[in-house]
């Protein structure tokens, strides 16, 4: 009997596989976030090019798109713990190679790009597979609490990882990548200690036709199409994260410690907002609140672009993260309730393909615009663009704007 079929005995701490998985997520994300600080700072220090910072996002976007079908196939047909461990081993190997290169003095732009691409490939497998393991570690009745705890682990790591990486980098750059390797190895150990019952259901093979069926379904549901496309364009336009090294070094003159604080700020805002939403969930006027949160996101992006003060920049990024958390909660819930169970896998794949990968593609877009016009105009364009998209989508999808409550798919029909 799998954990999902067991009665809900005690709390989450009584389910050791979930505890190990929680710590594995925490360690792996701290390592990934700290390593991102080192990679971003190193690339900009070596090349001084905003285009190269954008290429970091592009190199992670490519695997997410190309490997989408393979990821689902592997996650459904092989031991998910093995897949996660292999991906985390790639992280650790990249961190070790980077440490050795820094010690030997042969760290280069090309090597960093190779490492970023390898990490992007591993992350494309690790994230969705890791998420699918949660259901195997706790009973169904504990799933909401497990998801909340899982989110808290991720947000905590997003806060601590960049700050820790930036602080240590200021004293000894080579120690950061070595520390990241240790975190990845600790994550592998935690996954190895998990004991779950493996169940591999019979599924249709992943094909282009099955993916296109998901596209047809989303296109026939105006609210789904609206919410997924809104997320895609806002994230694409609001990808200022790739340019944080430029703001930290050239505009705010805050150094690597400042870079770590800037990278942590959105997660702090998101974590605090998620805590409030867990106690006071959004239940009414969800359409208007979603568009309002997107508008706040765009406005906070504009404030960050124009700021020359580190405290103001951190505050703007925290507000940006808080607004994004509200929008994400509403959008994610809406996608779930608008989709019948038999279509959730394919709709989730589309959501991951377009929304998840748009984060890294947005970083590339920001880098290109920064290379053409400068970092400040690039982020400013993104913020203004987010406001324009919010206004345009309110007109294009009036049903979404007027949506009051979440309505399960089985309780309603929508004309196609």
C-alpha positions as CSV (number, residue, x, y, z in Angstrom):
1,X,0.0,0.0,0.0
2,X,1.4,3.4,-1.0
3,X,1.5,6.4,1.3
4,X,-1.2,8.0,-0.6
5,X,-3.6,5.1,0.2
6,X,-2.9,5.1,3.9
7,X,-5.2,6.7,6.5
8,X,-4.0,10.1,7.7
9,X,-2.2,9.2,10.9
10,X,-0.7,12.1,12.8
11,X,1.0,15.0,11.2
12,X,3.5,15.4,8.4
13,X,6.4,14.7,10.8
14,X,5.0,11.2,11.3
15,X,5.7,10.4,7.6
16,X,9.5,10.1,7.3
17,X,9.6,9.8,3.5
18,X,8.0,13.3,3.3
19,X,10.4,14.7,5.9
20,X,13.4,13.4,3.9
21,X,11.8,14.8,0.7
22,X,11.3,18.2,2.3
23,X,14.9,18.4,3.4
24,X,16.1,17.2,0.0
25,X,14.1,20.1,-1.6
26,X,15.4,22.6,0.9
27,X,19.1,21.5,0.4
28,X,18.9,21.3,-3.4
29,X,17.2,24.7,-3.8
30,X,19.6,26.4,-1.5
31,X,22.5,25.0,-3.5
32,X,20.9,26.0,-6.8
33,X,20.1,29.5,-5.7
34,X,23.6,30.1,-4.2
35,X,25.2,28.7,-7.3
36,X,23.1,31.0,-9.5
37,X,24.5,34.0,-7.6
38,X,28.1,32.9,-8.4
39,X,27.4,32.1,-12.0
40,X,25.6,35.4,-12.7
41,X,28.3,37.5,-10.9
42,X,31.1,35.5,-12.6
43,X,29.7,35.9,-16.1
44,X,29.2,39.6,-15.7
45,X,32.6,40.0,-14.1
46,X,34.3,38.2,-16.9
47,X,32.4,39.7,-19.9
48,X,30.6,42.8,-18.6
49,X,27.9,41.9,-21.1
50,X,24.2,42.1,-20.5
51,X,23.7,39.8,-23.5
52,X,25.6,37.1,-21.8
53,X,23.4,37.4,-18.7
54,X,20.5,36.9,-21.0
55,X,22.0,33.8,-22.5
56,X,22.0,32.2,-19.1
57,X,18.2,32.2,-19.2
58,X,18.1,31.0,-22.9
59,X,20.4,28.1,-22.1
60,X,18.0,27.0,-19.4
61,X,14.9,27.6,-21.5
62,X,16.1,25.3,-24.4
63,X,16.1,22.1,-22.3
64,X,12.7,22.9,-20.7
65,X,11.2,23.0,-24.2
66,X,13.0,20.2,-25.9
67,X,12.7,17.7,-23.1
68,X,9.0,18.2,-22.2
69,X,7.7,14.9,-23.6
70,X,10.7,12.9,-22.4
71,X,10.4,14.2,-18.9
72,X,6.8,12.9,-18.6
73,X,7.8,9.6,-20.0
74,X,10.7,9.1,-17.6
75,X,8.7,10.3,-14.6
76,X,5.9,7.9,-15.3
77,X,7.9,4.8,-16.1
78,X,11.0,4.8,-13.9
79,X,11.8,5.1,-10.2
80,X,11.4,8.8,-9.6
81,X,13.9,8.7,-6.7
82,X,16.6,7.6,-9.2
83,X,15.7,10.3,-11.6
84,X,15.9,13.0,-8.9
85,X,19.2,11.7,-7.6
86,X,20.7,11.6,-11.0
87,X,19.6,15.2,-11.7
88,X,21.0,16.4,-8.3
89,X,24.3,14.5,-9.1
90,X,24.6,16.6,-12.2
91,X,24.2,19.7,-10.0
92,X,26.9,18.5,-7.7
93,X,29.2,17.7,-10.6
94,X,28.8,21.2,-12.1
95,X,29.5,22.8,-8.7
96,X,32.6,20.7,-8.3
97,X,33.8,21.5,-11.8
98,X,33.3,25.2,-11.2
99,X,35.2,25.0,-7.9
100,X,38.2,23.3,-9.6
101,X,38.1,25.8,-12.4
102,X,38.2,28.8,-10.0
103,X,41.0,27.2,-8.0
104,X,43.0,26.6,-11.3
105,X,42.2,30.0,-12.7
106,X,40.7,28.7,-15.9
107,X,37.0,29.6,-15.3
108,X,35.7,31.1,-18.6
109,X,32.6,32.3,-20.2
110,X,32.3,29.2,-22.4
111,X,32.7,26.8,-19.4
112,X,30.1,28.7,-17.5
113,X,27.6,28.4,-20.4
114,X,28.3,24.6,-20.6
115,X,27.6,24.3,-16.9
116,X,24.4,26.4,-17.1
117,X,23.1,24.2,-20.0
118,X,23.9,21.0,-18.0
119,X,22.1,22.4,-15.0
120,X,19.2,23.4,-17.1
121,X,18.9,19.8,-18.5
122,X,19.0,18.4,-15.0
123,X,16.6,20.9,-13.6
124,X,14.1,20.1,-16.4
125,X,14.0,16.5,-15.1
126,X,14.4,17.2,-11.4
127,X,11.6,19.7,-10.7
128,X,8.5,18.0,-12.2
129,X,9.7,14.6,-11.0
130,X,10.4,15.8,-7.5
131,X,7.0,17.4,-7.3
132,X,5.3,14.1,-8.4
133,X,7.0,12.4,-5.5
134,X,5.1,14.3,-2.9
135,X,1.9,12.3,-3.5
136,X,3.8,9.1,-2.8
137,X,5.0,10.2,0.7
138,X,1.8,11.3,2.5
139,X,-1.9,10.2,2.6
140,X,-4.4,12.0,0.4
141,X,-5.9,13.9,3.4
142,X,-2.6,15.4,4.2
143,X,-1.8,16.6,0.7
144,X,-2.9,20.2,1.2
145,X,-0.6,20.5,4.2
146,X,2.2,18.7,2.4
147,X,1.9,21.1,-0.6
148,X,2.0,24.1,1.8
149,X,5.1,22.7,3.6
150,X,6.7,21.9,0.3
151,X,6.1,25.5,-0.8
152,X,7.6,26.9,2.4
153,X,10.7,24.8,1.9
154,X,11.2,26.2,-1.6
155,X,10.6,29.8,-0.6
156,X,12.9,29.5,2.5
157,X,15.6,28.2,0.2
158,X,15.1,31.0,-2.3
159,X,15.5,33.5,0.5
160,X,18.5,31.9,2.2
161,X,20.4,30.6,-0.8
162,X,21.1,33.9,-2.6
163,X,21.8,35.7,0.6
164,X,24.2,33.0,1.8
165,X,25.9,32.7,-1.6
166,X,26.4,36.5,-1.9
167,X,27.7,36.8,1.7
168,X,30.3,34.0,1.3
169,X,31.3,35.1,-2.2
170,X,32.3,38.5,-0.8
171,X,35.0,36.7,1.4
172,X,35.9,33.6,-0.7
173,X,34.3,33.1,-4.1
174,X,35.5,29.5,-4.4
175,X,33.9,28.5,-1.1
176,X,30.4,29.1,-2.5
177,X,30.5,26.5,-5.3
178,X,32.1,24.0,-2.9
179,X,29.3,24.7,-0.4
180,X,26.7,24.2,-3.2
181,X,28.2,20.8,-4.0
182,X,27.9,19.8,-0.3
183,X,24.2,20.9,-0.3
184,X,23.5,18.8,-3.5
185,X,25.2,15.8,-2.0
186,X,23.1,16.2,1.2
187,X,20.0,16.3,-1.0
188,X,21.0,13.1,-2.7
189,X,21.4,11.4,0.7
190,X,18.0,12.5,1.8
191,X,16.3,11.2,-1.4
192,X,18.3,7.9,-0.9
193,X,16.8,7.5,2.6
194,X,13.2,7.7,1.3
195,X,11.2,4.6,1.3
196,X,8.1,4.7,-0.9
197,X,6.0,2.1,-2.7
198,X,6.6,2.5,-6.4
199,X,3.5,2.2,-8.5
200,X,3.8,2.6,-12.3
201,X,0.4,2.9,-13.9
202,X,-0.2,2.0,-17.5
203,X,-0.3,5.2,-19.6
204,X,-0.4,6.0,-23.3
205,X,3.0,6.7,-24.7
206,X,3.9,10.4,-24.9
207,X,3.2,11.6,-28.4
208,X,2.8,14.9,-30.2
209,X,-0.9,14.0,-30.7
210,X,-1.6,13.7,-27.0
211,X,0.1,17.1,-26.3
212,X,-2.0,18.7,-29.1
213,X,-5.1,17.4,-27.4
214,X,-4.2,19.5,-24.4
215,X,-3.7,22.5,-26.7
216,X,-7.2,22.0,-28.2
217,X,-8.7,21.8,-24.7
218,X,-7.1,25.0,-23.5
219,X,-8.0,26.8,-26.6
220,X,-11.7,25.8,-26.1
221,X,-11.8,27.2,-22.6
222,X,-11.5,30.9,-22.7
223,X,-10.7,31.3,-19.0
224,X,-7.9,28.7,-19.2
225,X,-6.5,30.3,-22.3
226,X,-6.7,33.7,-20.7
227,X,-5.0,32.8,-17.4
228,X,-2.2,30.7,-19.0
229,X,-1.4,33.3,-21.7
230,X,-1.6,36.1,-19.1
231,X,1.0,34.3,-17.0
232,X,3.2,33.7,-20.0
233,X,3.4,37.3,-21.2
234,X,3.7,38.9,-17.7
235,X,6.5,36.6,-16.7
236,X,8.2,37.0,-20.1
237,X,8.1,40.8,-19.7
238,X,8.9,40.9,-16.0
239,X,12.1,38.9,-16.1
240,X,14.4,41.4,-14.3
241,X,16.2,38.7,-12.3
242,X,18.9,38.1,-14.9
243,X,19.9,41.8,-14.7
244,X,20.3,41.9,-10.9
245,X,24.1,41.6,-11.2
246,X,24.1,44.8,-13.3
247,X,21.9,46.6,-10.8
248,X,24.0,45.4,-7.8
249,X,27.4,46.2,-9.3
250,X,26.9,49.3,-11.5
251,X,23.7,51.0,-10.4
252,X,23.3,50.3,-6.7
253,X,27.0,49.6,-6.1
254,X,26.1,47.0,-3.5
255,X,28.5,44.2,-4.5
256,X,27.8,40.5,-4.2
257,X,26.2,40.8,-0.8
258,X,23.7,43.3,-2.3
259,X,23.1,40.9,-5.1
260,X,22.2,38.1,-2.7
261,X,19.8,40.5,-0.9
262,X,18.2,41.5,-4.2
263,X,17.7,37.9,-5.3
264,X,16.1,37.0,-1.9
265,X,13.7,40.0,-1.7
266,X,11.0,38.7,-4.1
267,X,10.9,35.4,-2.2
268,X,10.6,37.2,1.1
269,X,7.5,39.0,-0.2
270,X,6.1,35.8,-1.6
271,X,6.7,33.8,1.5
272,X,5.0,36.4,3.8
273,X,2.1,36.7,1.4
274,X,1.7,32.9,1.1
275,X,1.5,32.7,4.9
276,X,-1.3,35.3,4.9
277,X,-3.2,33.6,2.0
278,X,-3.0,30.2,3.9
279,X,-5.0,31.9,6.7
280,X,-7.2,34.2,4.6
281,X,-7.6,32.6,1.2
282,X,-8.9,34.5,-1.8
283,X,-12.5,33.4,-2.3
284,X,-14.4,36.3,-3.9
285,X,-13.9,38.6,-6.8
286,X,-10.9,36.5,-7.9
287,X,-10.8,37.8,-11.4
288,X,-10.4,41.4,-10.4
289,X,-7.9,40.6,-7.6
290,X,-5.8,38.6,-10.1
291,X,-5.6,41.5,-12.5
292,X,-5.0,43.9,-9.7
293,X,-2.0,41.8,-8.5
294,X,-0.6,41.8,-12.0
295,X,-0.9,45.6,-12.1
296,X,0.9,45.9,-8.7
297,X,3.6,43.5,-10.1
298,X,4.1,45.9,-13.1
299,X,4.2,49.0,-10.9
300,X,6.7,47.5,-8.5
301,X,8.9,46.5,-11.5
302,X,8.9,50.2,-12.6
303,X,9.8,51.4,-9.2
304,X,12.7,48.9,-9.1
305,X,13.9,50.0,-12.5
306,X,14.0,53.7,-11.5
307,X,15.5,53.2,-8.0
308,X,19.0,54.1,-7.1
309,X,18.6,53.1,-3.4
310,X,19.3,49.6,-2.2
311,X,16.6,49.6,0.5
312,X,14.0,51.0,-2.0
313,X,15.1,48.4,-4.6
314,X,14.8,45.6,-2.0
315,X,11.4,46.9,-1.0
316,X,10.2,47.1,-4.6
317,X,11.3,43.5,-5.3
318,X,9.5,42.3,-2.1
319,X,6.3,44.0,-3.2
320,X,6.8,42.4,-6.7
321,X,7.2,39.0,-5.1
322,X,4.1,39.5,-2.9
323,X,1.9,40.6,-5.9
324,X,3.2,37.6,-7.9
325,X,2.3,35.2,-5.0
326,X,-1.3,36.4,-5.1
327,X,-1.5,36.1,-8.8
328,X,0.2,32.7,-8.8
329,X,-2.2,31.3,-6.2
330,X,-5.2,32.4,-8.1
331,X,-4.0,31.3,-11.5
332,X,-2.8,27.9,-10.2
333,X,-6.1,27.2,-8.4
334,X,-8.1,28.4,-11.4
335,X,-6.3,26.0,-13.8
336,X,-6.9,23.1,-11.4
337,X,-10.7,23.7,-10.9
338,X,-11.3,24.6,-14.6
339,X,-9.7,21.3,-15.8
340,X,-11.4,17.9,-15.4
341,X,-9.2,15.1,-13.9
342,X,-8.7,13.3,-17.2
343,X,-7.2,16.4,-18.8
344,X,-5.1,17.7,-15.9
345,X,-1.8,16.0,-17.0
346,X,-1.8,17.5,-20.4
347,X,-3.0,20.9,-19.3
348,X,-0.3,20.8,-16.6
349,X,2.3,20.0,-19.3
350,X,1.2,23.0,-21.4
351,X,1.3,25.2,-18.3
352,X,4.8,24.0,-17.5
353,X,5.9,24.4,-21.1
354,X,4.7,27.9,-21.5
355,X,4.6,29.4,-18.0
356,X,7.6,27.6,-16.4
357,X,9.9,28.0,-19.3
358,X,8.9,31.7,-19.8
359,X,10.9,32.5,-16.6
360,X,14.1,31.6,-18.3
361,X,13.1,33.0,-21.7
362,X,12.1,36.2,-19.9
363,X,15.7,36.4,-18.6
364,X,17.0,36.1,-22.1
365,X,14.6,38.9,-23.3
366,X,15.7,41.2,-20.5
367,X,19.4,40.5,-21.3
368,X,18.8,41.3,-25.0
369,X,16.9,44.5,-24.3
370,X,19.6,45.5,-21.7
371,X,22.3,45.0,-24.3
372,X,20.4,47.2,-26.8
373,X,19.0,49.9,-24.5
374,X,20.6,49.5,-21.1
375,X,19.5,47.7,-17.9
376,X,17.2,50.4,-16.6
377,X,15.2,50.8,-19.8
378,X,15.0,47.1,-20.2
379,X,13.3,46.6,-16.8
380,X,11.2,49.7,-17.3
381,X,9.9,48.3,-20.6
382,X,9.0,45.1,-18.8
383,X,7.1,46.9,-16.0
384,X,5.2,49.0,-18.5
385,X,4.5,46.0,-20.6
386,X,3.1,44.1,-17.7
387,X,0.6,46.9,-17.0
388,X,-0.4,47.0,-20.7
389,X,-0.9,43.2,-20.8
390,X,-3.1,43.3,-17.7
391,X,-5.3,46.0,-19.3
392,X,-5.4,44.3,-22.6
393,X,-6.3,40.9,-21.1
394,X,-9.1,42.4,-19.1
395,X,-10.7,43.5,-22.4
396,X,-9.9,40.3,-24.3
397,X,-11.2,38.0,-21.6
398,X,-14.2,39.7,-19.9
399,X,-15.4,36.4,-18.3
400,X,-12.1,36.2,-16.5
401,X,-12.4,39.8,-15.3
402,X,-15.9,39.2,-13.9
403,X,-15.1,35.8,-12.4
404,X,-16.3,35.9,-8.8
405,X,-15.6,32.4,-7.3
406,X,-13.7,29.3,-8.2
407,X,-16.1,26.8,-9.8
408,X,-15.2,23.1,-10.2
409,X,-15.2,21.9,-13.9
410,X,-17.8,19.2,-13.2
411,X,-20.3,21.8,-12.0
412,X,-20.4,23.9,-15.1
413,X,-20.2,23.9,-18.9
414,X,-18.6,26.3,-21.2
415,X,-19.4,26.7,-24.8
416,X,-16.5,25.7,-27.1
